């Protein structure tokens, strides 16, 4: 279960990708609205912090046992 410490960073990678995607869609007038990409990026960043807090809580619980 040591891999769970590192999988939370995948959310940051996805967040960075969708922010990049949103800005490229924002600068291209031919594409539709880029707001879906920005919302997915916000969700990915939120999931990073949520998973980080959950992993910390899980580690603290294992140290007490």
PQR file with spaces between the fields and no chain letter, atoms N, CA, C, O and H, PARSE charges and radii, in Angstrom:
ATOM       1  N    UNK     1       0.815   -1.191    0.000 -0.4000 1.5000
ATOM       2  CA   UNK     1       0.000    0.000    0.000 -0.0000 2.0000
ATOM       3  C    UNK     1       0.862    1.261    0.000  0.5500 1.7000
ATOM       4  O    UNK     1       0.360    2.368    0.195 -0.5500 1.4000
ATOM       5  N    UNK     2       2.127    1.086   -0.214 -0.4000 1.5000
ATOM       6  CA   UNK     2       3.029    2.228   -0.229 -0.0000 2.0000
ATOM       7  C    UNK     2       2.839    3.072   -1.491  0.5500 1.7000
ATOM       8  O    UNK     2       3.231    4.238   -1.526 -0.5500 1.4000
ATOM       9  H    UNK     2       2.535    0.187   -0.372  0.4000 1.0000
ATOM      10  N    UNK     3       2.240    2.485   -2.520 -0.4000 1.5000
ATOM      11  CA   UNK     3       2.041    3.213   -3.769 -0.0000 2.0000
ATOM      12  C    UNK     3       0.988    4.310   -3.632  0.5500 1.7000
ATOM      13  O    UNK     3       0.948    5.215   -4.465 -0.5500 1.4000
ATOM      14  H    UNK     3       1.921    1.538   -2.491  0.4000 1.0000
ATOM      15  N    UNK     4       0.147    4.259   -2.621 -0.4000 1.5000
ATOM      16  CA   UNK     4      -0.888    5.278   -2.441 -0.0000 2.0000
ATOM      17  C    UNK     4      -0.299    6.649   -2.134  0.5500 1.7000
ATOM      18  O    UNK     4      -0.933    7.671   -2.396 -0.5500 1.4000
ATOM      19  H    UNK     4       0.180    3.524   -1.944  0.4000 1.0000
ATOM      20  N    UNK     5       0.905    6.674   -1.582 -0.4000 1.5000
ATOM      21  CA   UNK     5       1.558    7.961   -1.317 -0.0000 2.0000
ATOM      22  C    UNK     5       1.894    8.694   -2.609  0.5500 1.7000
ATOM      23  O    UNK     5       1.926    9.924   -2.645 -0.5500 1.4000
ATOM      24  H    UNK     5       1.420    5.844   -1.369  0.4000 1.0000
ATOM      25  N    UNK     6       2.140    7.944   -3.650 -0.4000 1.5000
ATOM      26  CA   UNK     6       2.590    8.544   -4.899 -0.0000 2.0000
ATOM      27  C    UNK     6       1.470    8.736   -5.914  0.5500 1.7000
ATOM      28  O    UNK     6       1.606    9.540   -6.836 -0.5500 1.4000
ATOM      29  H    UNK     6       2.114    6.945   -3.622  0.4000 1.0000
ATOM      30  N    UNK     7       0.379    8.017   -5.758 -0.4000 1.5000
ATOM      31  CA   UNK     7      -0.702    8.154   -6.736 -0.0000 2.0000
ATOM      32  C    UNK     7      -1.426    9.478   -6.610  0.5500 1.7000
ATOM      33  O    UNK     7      -2.088    9.906   -7.555 -0.5500 1.4000
ATOM      34  H    UNK     7       0.269    7.364   -5.009  0.4000 1.0000
ATOM      35  N    UNK     8      -1.318   10.135   -5.472 -0.4000 1.5000
ATOM      36  CA   UNK     8      -1.984   11.429   -5.328 -0.0000 2.0000
ATOM      37  C    UNK     8      -1.390   12.477   -6.262  0.5500 1.7000
ATOM      38  O    UNK     8      -2.065   13.441   -6.620 -0.5500 1.4000
ATOM      39  H    UNK     8      -0.780    9.787   -4.704  0.4000 1.0000
ATOM      40  N    UNK     9      -0.147   12.297   -6.654 -0.4000 1.5000
ATOM      41  CA   UNK     9       0.487   13.260   -7.547 -0.0000 2.0000
ATOM      42  C    UNK     9       0.008   13.121   -8.988  0.5500 1.7000
ATOM      43  O    UNK     9       0.225   14.016   -9.804 -0.5500 1.4000
ATOM      44  H    UNK     9       0.401   11.513   -6.363  0.4000 1.0000
ATOM      45  N    UNK    10      -0.639   12.012   -9.299 -0.4000 1.5000
ATOM      46  CA   UNK    10      -1.229   11.845  -10.628 -0.0000 2.0000
ATOM      47  C    UNK    10      -2.323   12.886  -10.833  0.5500 1.7000
ATOM      48  O    UNK    10      -2.517   13.374  -11.946 -0.5500 1.4000
ATOM      49  H    UNK    10      -0.816   11.285   -8.635  0.4000 1.0000
ATOM      50  N    UNK    11      -3.042   13.229   -9.755 -0.4000 1.5000
ATOM      51  CA   UNK    11      -4.076   14.251   -9.852 -0.0000 2.0000
ATOM      52  C    UNK    11      -3.485   15.611  -10.220  0.5500 1.7000
ATOM      53  O    UNK    11      -4.099   16.371  -10.969 -0.5500 1.4000
ATOM      54  H    UNK    11      -2.884   12.832   -8.850  0.4000 1.0000
ATOM      55  N    UNK    12      -2.306   15.919   -9.704 -0.4000 1.5000
ATOM      56  CA   UNK    12      -1.663   17.184  -10.084 -0.0000 2.0000
ATOM      57  C    UNK    12      -1.268   17.184  -11.554  0.5500 1.7000
ATOM      58  O    UNK    12      -1.366   18.211  -12.226 -0.5500 1.4000
ATOM      59  H    UNK    12      -1.807   15.302   -9.096  0.4000 1.0000
ATOM      60  N    UNK    13      -0.826   16.048  -12.050 -0.4000 1.5000
ATOM      61  CA   UNK    13      -0.464   15.953  -13.464 -0.0000 2.0000
ATOM      62  C    UNK    13      -1.695   16.173  -14.335  0.5500 1.7000
ATOM      63  O    UNK    13      -1.645   16.911  -15.319 -0.5500 1.4000
ATOM      64  H    UNK    13      -0.747   15.214  -11.504  0.4000 1.0000
ATOM      65  N    UNK    14      -2.806   15.521  -13.964 -0.4000 1.5000
ATOM      66  CA   UNK    14      -4.040   15.721  -14.719 -0.0000 2.0000
ATOM      67  C    UNK    14      -4.519   17.165  -14.610  0.5500 1.7000
ATOM      68  O    UNK    14      -4.997   17.733  -15.592 -0.5500 1.4000
ATOM      69  H    UNK    14      -2.846   14.921  -13.165  0.4000 1.0000
ATOM      70  N    UNK    15      -4.398   17.755  -13.445 -0.4000 1.5000
ATOM      71  CA   UNK    15      -4.789   19.148  -13.266 -0.0000 2.0000
ATOM      72  C    UNK    15      -3.976   20.071  -14.147  0.5500 1.7000
ATOM      73  O    UNK    15      -4.529   20.970  -14.780 -0.5500 1.4000
ATOM      74  H    UNK    15      -4.009   17.293  -12.647  0.4000 1.0000
ATOM      75  N    UNK    16      -2.674   19.864  -14.197 -0.4000 1.5000
ATOM      76  CA   UNK    16      -1.806   20.689  -15.039 -0.0000 2.0000
ATOM      77  C    UNK    16      -2.154   20.512  -16.519  0.5500 1.7000
ATOM      78  O    UNK    16      -2.158   21.475  -17.286 -0.5500 1.4000
ATOM      79  H    UNK    16      -2.225   19.133  -13.683  0.4000 1.0000
ATOM      80  N    UNK    17      -2.445   19.271  -16.908 -0.4000 1.5000
ATOM      81  CA   UNK    17      -2.807   19.028  -18.307 -0.0000 2.0000
ATOM      82  C    UNK    17      -4.102   19.748  -18.674  0.5500 1.7000
ATOM      83  O    UNK    17      -4.192   20.365  -19.735 -0.5500 1.4000
ATOM      84  H    UNK    17      -2.442   18.488  -16.285  0.4000 1.0000
ATOM      85  N    UNK    18      -5.096   19.670  -17.806 -0.4000 1.5000
ATOM      86  CA   UNK    18      -6.372   20.289  -18.136 -0.0000 2.0000
ATOM      87  C    UNK    18      -6.310   21.817  -18.059  0.5500 1.7000
ATOM      88  O    UNK    18      -7.058   22.500  -18.759 -0.5500 1.4000
ATOM      89  H    UNK    18      -5.023   19.168  -16.944  0.4000 1.0000
ATOM      90  N    UNK    19      -5.441   22.350  -17.227 -0.4000 1.5000
ATOM      91  CA   UNK    19      -5.234   23.807  -17.246 -0.0000 2.0000
ATOM      92  C    UNK    19      -4.597   24.225  -18.569  0.5500 1.7000
ATOM      93  O    UNK    19      -4.998   25.218  -19.176 -0.5500 1.4000
ATOM      94  H    UNK    19      -4.834   21.795  -16.658  0.4000 1.0000
ATOM      95  N    UNK    20      -3.607   23.462  -19.005 -0.4000 1.5000
ATOM      96  CA   UNK    20      -2.983   23.736  -20.311 -0.0000 2.0000
ATOM      97  C    UNK    20      -4.010   23.616  -21.434  0.5500 1.7000
ATOM      98  O    UNK    20      -4.055   24.452  -22.337 -0.5500 1.4000
ATOM      99  H    UNK    20      -3.281   22.656  -18.512  0.4000 1.0000
ATOM     100  N    UNK    21      -4.828   22.577  -21.373 -0.4000 1.5000
ATOM     101  CA   UNK    21      -5.857   22.364  -22.378 -0.0000 2.0000
ATOM     102  C    UNK    21      -6.867   23.517  -22.373  0.5500 1.7000
ATOM     103  O    UNK    21      -7.297   23.979  -23.430 -0.5500 1.4000
ATOM     104  H    UNK    21      -4.792   21.898  -20.640  0.4000 1.0000
ATOM     105  N    UNK    22      -7.233   23.969  -21.193 -0.4000 1.5000
ATOM     106  CA   UNK    22      -8.176   25.078  -21.097 -0.0000 2.0000
ATOM     107  C    UNK    22      -7.628   26.360  -21.680  0.5500 1.7000
ATOM     108  O    UNK    22      -8.346   27.090  -22.364 -0.5500 1.4000
ATOM     109  H    UNK    22      -6.884   23.594  -20.335  0.4000 1.0000
ATOM     110  N    UNK    23      -6.359   26.643  -21.418 -0.4000 1.5000
ATOM     111  CA   UNK    23      -5.769   27.866  -21.974 -0.0000 2.0000
ATOM     112  C    UNK    23      -5.599   27.788  -23.486  0.5500 1.7000
ATOM     113  O    UNK    23      -5.755   28.795  -24.177 -0.5500 1.4000
ATOM     114  H    UNK    23      -5.777   26.050  -20.862  0.4000 1.0000
ATOM     115  N    UNK    24      -5.281   26.606  -24.008 -0.4000 1.5000
ATOM     116  CA   UNK    24      -5.182   26.501  -25.470 -0.0000 2.0000
ATOM     117  C    UNK    24      -6.550   26.657  -26.118  0.5500 1.7000
ATOM     118  O    UNK    24      -6.663   27.244  -27.195 -0.5500 1.4000
ATOM     119  H    UNK    24      -5.154   25.788  -23.446  0.4000 1.0000
ATOM     120  N    UNK    25      -7.599   26.131  -25.467 -0.4000 1.5000
ATOM     121  CA   UNK    25      -8.946   26.318  -26.002 -0.0000 2.0000
ATOM     122  C    UNK    25      -9.406   27.763  -25.853  0.5500 1.7000
ATOM     123  O    UNK    25     -10.162   28.263  -26.686 -0.5500 1.4000
ATOM     124  H    UNK    25      -7.507   25.654  -24.593  0.4000 1.0000
ATOM     125  N    UNK    26      -8.959   28.429  -24.806 -0.4000 1.5000
ATOM     126  CA   UNK    26      -9.336   29.820  -24.579 -0.0000 2.0000
ATOM     127  C    UNK    26      -8.729   30.737  -25.642  0.5500 1.7000
ATOM     128  O    UNK    26      -9.357   31.708  -26.063 -0.5500 1.4000
ATOM     129  H    UNK    26      -8.345   28.023  -24.130  0.4000 1.0000
ATOM     130  N    UNK    27      -7.519   30.427  -26.067 -0.4000 1.5000
ATOM     131  CA   UNK    27      -6.832   31.260  -27.059 -0.0000 2.0000
ATOM     132  C    UNK    27      -7.220   30.928  -28.498  0.5500 1.7000
ATOM     133  O    UNK    27      -6.910   31.690  -29.414 -0.5500 1.4000
ATOM     134  H    UNK    27      -7.009   29.638  -25.725  0.4000 1.0000
ATOM     135  N    UNK    28      -7.891   29.801  -28.703 -0.4000 1.5000
ATOM     136  CA   UNK    28      -8.302   29.410  -30.050 -0.0000 2.0000
ATOM     137  C    UNK    28      -9.767   29.784  -30.239  0.5500 1.7000
ATOM     138  O    UNK    28     -10.629   29.205  -29.578 -0.5500 1.4000
ATOM     139  H    UNK    28      -8.142   29.182  -27.960  0.4000 1.0000
ATOM     140  N    UNK    29     -10.074   30.732  -31.117 -0.4000 1.5000
ATOM     141  CA   UNK    29     -11.465   31.179  -31.263 -0.0000 2.0000
ATOM     142  C    UNK    29     -12.372   30.157  -31.949  0.5500 1.7000
ATOM     143  O    UNK    29     -13.594   30.287  -31.883 -0.5500 1.4000
ATOM     144  H    UNK    29      -9.374   31.203  -31.653  0.4000 1.0000
ATOM     145  N    UNK    30     -11.807   29.154  -32.599 -0.4000 1.5000
ATOM     146  CA   UNK    30     -12.616   28.169  -33.314 -0.0000 2.0000
ATOM     147  C    UNK    30     -13.223   27.119  -32.379  0.5500 1.7000
ATOM     148  O    UNK    30     -14.215   26.481  -32.730 -0.5500 1.4000
ATOM     149  H    UNK    30     -10.814   29.049  -32.653  0.4000 1.0000
ATOM     150  N    UNK    31     -12.646   26.941  -31.218 -0.4000 1.5000
ATOM     151  CA   UNK    31     -13.140   25.899  -30.316 -0.0000 2.0000
ATOM     152  C    UNK    31     -14.265   26.434  -29.447  0.5500 1.7000
ATOM     153  O    UNK    31     -14.495   27.638  -29.339 -0.5500 1.4000
ATOM     154  H    UNK    31     -11.840   27.460  -30.933  0.4000 1.0000
ATOM     155  N    UNK    32     -14.951   25.489  -28.837 -0.4000 1.5000
ATOM     156  CA   UNK    32     -16.039   25.867  -27.949 -0.0000 2.0000
ATOM     157  C    UNK    32     -15.459   26.332  -26.613  0.5500 1.7000
ATOM     158  O    UNK    32     -14.253   26.547  -26.491 -0.5500 1.4000
ATOM     159  H    UNK    32     -14.764   24.510  -28.924  0.4000 1.0000
ATOM     160  N    UNK    33     -16.307   26.480  -25.640 -0.4000 1.5000
ATOM     161  CA   UNK    33     -15.886   27.039  -24.360 -0.0000 2.0000
ATOM     162  C    UNK    33     -14.897   26.122  -23.648  0.5500 1.7000
ATOM     163  O    UNK    33     -15.055   24.902  -23.667 -0.5500 1.4000
ATOM     164  H    UNK    33     -17.287   26.306  -25.739  0.4000 1.0000
ATOM     165  N    UNK    34     -13.897   26.697  -23.031 -0.4000 1.5000
ATOM     166  CA   UNK    34     -12.878   25.905  -22.335 -0.0000 2.0000
ATOM     167  C    UNK    34     -13.216   25.643  -20.868  0.5500 1.7000
ATOM     168  O    UNK    34     -12.388   25.107  -20.132 -0.5500 1.4000
ATOM     169  H    UNK    34     -13.769   27.689  -23.015  0.4000 1.0000
ATOM     170  N    UNK    35     -14.418   26.012  -20.438 -0.4000 1.5000
ATOM     171  CA   UNK    35     -14.712   25.976  -19.004 -0.0000 2.0000
ATOM     172  C    UNK    35     -14.784   24.563  -18.455  0.5500 1.7000
ATOM     173  O    UNK    35     -14.531   24.358  -17.268 -0.5500 1.4000
ATOM     174  H    UNK    35     -15.091   26.447  -21.036  0.4000 1.0000
ATOM     175  N    UNK    36     -15.120   23.589  -19.277 -0.4000 1.5000
ATOM     176  CA   UNK    36     -15.141   22.209  -18.804 -0.0000 2.0000
ATOM     177  C    UNK    36     -13.734   21.752  -18.422  0.5500 1.7000
ATOM     178  O    UNK    36     -13.554   21.041  -17.433 -0.5500 1.4000
ATOM     179  H    UNK    36     -15.325   23.756  -20.241  0.4000 1.0000
ATOM     180  N    UNK    37     -12.744   22.160  -19.204 -0.4000 1.5000
ATOM     181  CA   UNK    37     -11.362   21.808  -18.885 -0.0000 2.0000
ATOM     182  C    UNK    37     -10.927   22.447  -17.567  0.5500 1.7000
ATOM     183  O    UNK    37     -10.230   21.816  -16.772 -0.5500 1.4000
ATOM     184  H    UNK    37     -12.890   22.738  -20.007  0.4000 1.0000
ATOM     185  N    UNK    38     -11.329   23.680  -17.336 -0.4000 1.5000
ATOM     186  CA   UNK    38     -10.971   24.345  -16.084 -0.0000 2.0000
ATOM     187  C    UNK    38     -11.684   23.715  -14.892  0.5500 1.7000
ATOM     188  O    UNK    38     -11.117   23.641  -13.802 -0.5500 1.4000
ATOM     189  H    UNK    38     -11.895   24.193  -17.982  0.4000 1.0000
ATOM     190  N    UNK    39     -12.913   23.264  -15.085 -0.4000 1.5000
ATOM     191  CA   UNK    39     -13.632   22.602  -13.989 -0.0000 2.0000
ATOM     192  C    UNK    39     -13.005   21.253  -13.651  0.5500 1.7000
ATOM     193  O    UNK    39     -12.890   20.896  -12.478 -0.5500 1.4000
ATOM     194  H    UNK    39     -13.374   23.324  -15.971  0.4000 1.0000
ATOM     195  N    UNK    40     -12.602   20.510  -14.665 -0.4000 1.5000
ATOM     196  CA   UNK    40     -11.940   19.231  -14.418 -0.0000 2.0000
ATOM     197  C    UNK    40     -10.598   19.452  -13.737  0.5500 1.7000
ATOM     198  O    UNK    40     -10.209   18.674  -12.866 -0.5500 1.4000
ATOM     199  H    UNK    40     -12.695   20.800  -15.617  0.4000 1.0000
ATOM     200  N    UNK    41      -9.886   20.506  -14.125 -0.4000 1.5000
ATOM     201  CA   UNK    41      -8.610   20.832  -13.477 -0.0000 2.0000
ATOM     202  C    UNK    41      -8.833   21.186  -12.011  0.5500 1.7000
ATOM     203  O    UNK    41      -8.070   20.756  -11.146 -0.5500 1.4000
ATOM     204  H    UNK    41     -10.201   21.138  -14.833  0.4000 1.0000
ATOM     205  N    UNK    42      -9.873   21.963  -11.726 -0.4000 1.5000
ATOM     206  CA   UNK    42     -10.186   22.304  -10.333 -0.0000 2.0000
ATOM     207  C    UNK    42     -10.534   21.061   -9.526  0.5500 1.7000
ATOM     208  O    UNK    42     -10.129   20.932   -8.371 -0.5500 1.4000
ATOM     209  H    UNK    42     -10.493   22.312  -12.429  0.4000 1.0000
ATOM     210  N    UNK    43     -11.282   20.148  -10.131 -0.4000 1.5000
ATOM     211  CA   UNK    43     -11.623   18.905   -9.453 -0.0000 2.0000
ATOM     212  C    UNK    43     -10.378   18.064   -9.186  0.5500 1.7000
ATOM     213  O    UNK    43     -10.257   17.454   -8.124 -0.5500 1.4000
ATOM     214  H    UNK    43     -11.611   20.252  -11.069  0.4000 1.0000
ATOM     215  N    UNK    44      -9.465   18.030  -10.132 -0.4000 1.5000
ATOM     216  CA   UNK    44      -8.237   17.256   -9.957 -0.0000 2.0000
ATOM     217  C    UNK    44      -7.375   17.826   -8.830  0.5500 1.7000
ATOM     218  O    UNK    44      -6.806   17.072   -8.040 -0.5500 1.4000
ATOM     219  H    UNK    44      -9.564   18.526  -10.995  0.4000 1.0000
ATOM     220  N    UNK    45      -7.277   19.151   -8.754 -0.4000 1.5000
ATOM     221  CA   UNK    45      -6.498   19.770   -7.677 -0.0000 2.0000
ATOM     222  C    UNK    45      -7.172   19.523   -6.328  0.5500 1.7000
ATOM     223  O    UNK    45      -6.497   19.262   -5.332 -0.5500 1.4000
ATOM     224  H    UNK    45      -7.739   19.764   -9.395  0.4000 1.0000
ATOM     225  N    UNK    46      -8.513   19.605   -6.298 -0.4000 1.5000
ATOM     226  CA   UNK    46      -9.244   19.291   -5.071 -0.0000 2.0000
ATOM     227  C    UNK    46      -8.999   17.848   -4.646  0.5500 1.7000
ATOM     228  O    UNK    46      -8.789   17.577   -3.463 -0.5500 1.4000
ATOM     229  H    UNK    46      -9.062   19.817   -7.107  0.4000 1.0000
ATOM     230  N    UNK    47      -9.023   16.924   -5.596 -0.4000 1.5000
ATOM     231  CA   UNK    47      -8.795   15.509   -5.271 -0.0000 2.0000
ATOM     232  C    UNK    47      -7.375   15.285   -4.763  0.5500 1.7000
ATOM     233  O    UNK    47      -7.158   14.419   -3.916 -0.5500 1.4000
ATOM     234  H    UNK    47      -9.193   17.143   -6.556  0.4000 1.0000
ATOM     235  N    UNK    48      -6.404   16.049   -5.263 -0.4000 1.5000
ATOM     236  CA   UNK    48      -5.045   15.930   -4.754 -0.0000 2.0000
ATOM     237  C    UNK    48      -5.005   16.258   -3.268  0.5500 1.7000
ATOM     238  O    UNK    48      -4.447   15.499   -2.475 -0.5500 1.4000
ATOM     239  H    UNK    48      -6.580   16.753   -5.951  0.4000 1.0000
ATOM     240  N    UNK    49      -5.597   17.391   -2.890 -0.4000 1.5000
ATOM     241  CA   UNK    49      -5.568   17.768   -1.481 -0.0000 2.0000
ATOM     242  C    UNK    49      -6.407   16.832   -0.621  0.5500 1.7000
ATOM     243  O    UNK    49      -6.043   16.552    0.521 -0.5500 1.4000
ATOM     244  H    UNK    49      -6.050   18.008   -3.534  0.4000 1.0000
ATOM     245  N    UNK    50      -7.520   16.345   -1.150 -0.4000 1.5000
ATOM     246  CA   UNK    50      -8.351   15.397   -0.417 -0.0000 2.0000
ATOM     247  C    UNK    50      -7.608   14.087   -0.177  0.5500 1.7000
ATOM     248  O    UNK    50      -7.612   13.564    0.937 -0.5500 1.4000
ATOM     249  H    UNK    50      -7.816   16.571   -2.078  0.4000 1.0000
ATOM     250  N    UNK    51      -6.975   13.560   -1.217 -0.4000 1.5000
ATOM     251  CA   UNK    51      -6.235   12.301   -1.071 -0.0000 2.0000
ATOM     252  C    UNK    51      -5.035   12.470   -0.154  0.5500 1.7000
ATOM     253  O    UNK    51      -4.684   11.554    0.590 -0.5500 1.4000
ATOM     254  H    UNK    51      -6.972   13.985   -2.122  0.4000 1.0000
ATOM     255  N    UNK    52      -4.405   13.641   -0.205 -0.4000 1.5000
ATOM     256  CA   UNK    52      -3.262   13.899    0.662 -0.0000 2.0000
ATOM     257  C    UNK    52      -3.682   13.908    2.122  0.5500 1.7000
ATOM     258  O    UNK    52      -2.997   13.337    2.970 -0.5500 1.4000
ATOM     259  H    UNK    52      -4.691   14.385   -0.809  0.4000 1.0000
ATOM     260  N    UNK    53      -4.803   14.552    2.421 -0.4000 1.5000
ATOM     261  CA   UNK    53      -5.310   14.581    3.786 -0.0000 2.0000
ATOM     262  C    UNK    53      -5.728   13.192    4.235  0.5500 1.7000
ATOM     263  O    UNK    53      -5.463   12.804    5.373 -0.5500 1.4000
ATOM     264  H    UNK    53      -5.360   15.017    1.732  0.4000 1.0000
ATOM     265  N    UNK    54      -6.374   12.442    3.361 -0.4000 1.5000
ATOM     266  CA   UNK    54      -6.809   11.093    3.689 -0.0000 2.0000
ATOM     267  C    UNK    54      -5.613   10.187    3.950  0.5500 1.7000
ATOM     268  O    UNK    54      -5.643    9.390    4.888 -0.5500 1.4000
ATOM     269  H    UNK    54      -6.588   12.757    2.436  0.4000 1.0000
ATOM     270  N    UNK    55      -4.564   10.291    3.144 -0.4000 1.5000
ATOM     271  CA   UNK    55      -3.374    9.463    3.326 -0.0000 2.0000
ATOM     272  C    UNK    55      -2.680    9.805    4.645  0.5500 1.7000
ATOM     273  O    UNK    55      -2.186    8.916    5.339 -0.5500 1.4000
ATOM     274  H    UNK    55      -4.539   10.939    2.382  0.4000 1.0000
ATOM     275  N    UNK    56      -2.643   11.082    4.986 -0.4000 1.5000
ATOM     276  CA   UNK    56      -2.030   11.491    6.247 -0.0000 2.0000
ATOM     277  C    UNK    56      -2.822   10.944    7.429  0.5500 1.7000
ATOM     278  O    UNK    56      -2.242   10.468    8.405 -0.5500 1.4000
ATOM     279  H    UNK    56      -3.044   11.804    4.422  0.4000 1.0000
ATOM     280  N    UNK    57      -4.135   11.012    7.340 -0.4000 1.5000
ATOM     281  CA   UNK    57      -4.990   10.479    8.399 -0.0000 2.0000
ATOM     282  C    UNK    57      -4.813    8.965    8.524  0.5500 1.7000
ATOM     283  O    UNK    57      -4.787    8.427    9.631 -0.5500 1.4000
ATOM     284  H    UNK    57      -4.606   11.399    6.547  0.4000 1.0000
ATOM     285  N    UNK    58      -4.692    8.290    7.396 -0.4000 1.5000
ATOM     286  CA   UNK    58      -4.492    6.850    7.381 -0.0000 2.0000
ATOM     287  C    UNK    58      -3.159    6.480    8.020  0.5500 1.7000
ATOM     288  O    UNK    58      -3.096    5.520    8.787 -0.5500 1.4000
ATOM     289  H    UNK    58      -4.712    8.727    6.497  0.4000 1.0000
ATOM     290  N    UNK    59      -2.093    7.219    7.721 -0.4000 1.5000
ATOM     291  CA   UNK    59      -0.784    6.959    8.315 -0.0000 2.0000
ATOM     292  C    UNK    59      -0.781    7.220    9.813  0.5500 1.7000
ATOM     293  O    UNK    59      -0.180    6.464   10.577 -0.5500 1.4000
ATOM     294  H    UNK    59      -2.144    7.999    7.097  0.4000 1.0000
ATOM     295  N    UNK    60      -1.448    8.283   10.235 -0.4000 1.5000
ATOM     296  CA   UNK    60      -1.520    8.579   11.668 -0.0000 2.0000
ATOM     297  C    UNK    60      -2.277    7.477   12.414  0.5500 1.7000
ATOM     298  O    UNK    60      -1.915    7.120   13.535 -0.5500 1.4000
ATOM     299  H    UNK    60      -1.937    8.897    9.615  0.4000 1.0000
ATOM     300  N    UNK    61      -3.306    6.953   11.801 -0.4000 1.5000
ATOM     301  CA   UNK    61      -4.071    5.873   12.431 -0.0000 2.0000
ATOM     302  C    UNK    61      -3.228    4.613   12.544  0.5500 1.7000
ATOM     303  O    UNK    61      -3.327    3.890   13.535 -0.5500 1.4000
ATOM     304  H    UNK    61      -3.601    7.244   10.890  0.4000 1.0000
ATOM     305  N    UNK    62      -2.397    4.340   11.537 -0.4000 1.5000
ATOM     306  CA   UNK    62      -1.543    3.151   11.590 -0.0000 2.0000
ATOM     307  C    UNK    62      -0.423    3.318   12.612  0.5500 1.7000
ATOM     308  O    UNK    62       0.020    2.331   13.199 -0.5500 1.4000
ATOM     309  H    UNK    62      -2.316    4.927   10.732  0.4000 1.0000
ATOM     310  N    UNK    63       0.037    4.529   12.833 -0.4000 1.5000
ATOM     311  CA   UNK    63       1.101    4.741   13.829 -0.0000 2.0000
ATOM     312  C    UNK    63       0.582    4.554   15.237  0.5500 1.7000
ATOM     313  O    UNK    63       1.325    4.113   16.113 -0.5500 1.4000
ATOM     314  H    UNK    63      -0.322    5.330   12.355  0.4000 1.0000
ATOM     315  N    UNK    64      -0.692    4.884   15.476 -0.4000 1.5000
ATOM     316  CA   UNK    64      -1.267    4.723   16.806 -0.0000 2.0000
ATOM     317  C    UNK    64      -1.494    3.254   17.148  0.5500 1.7000
ATOM     318  O    UNK    64      -1.450    2.880   18.320 -0.5500 1.4000
ATOM     319  H    UNK    64      -1.296    5.243   14.764  0.4000 1.0000
ATOM     320  N    UNK    65      -1.734    2.425   16.149 -0.4000 1.5000
ATOM     321  CA   UNK    65      -2.029    1.012   16.404 -0.0000 2.0000
ATOM     322  C    UNK    65      -0.785    0.222   16.693  0.5500 1.7000
ATOM     323  O    UNK    65      -0.860   -0.984   16.928 -0.5500 1.4000
ATOM     324  H    UNK    65      -1.770    2.729   15.197  0.4000 1.0000
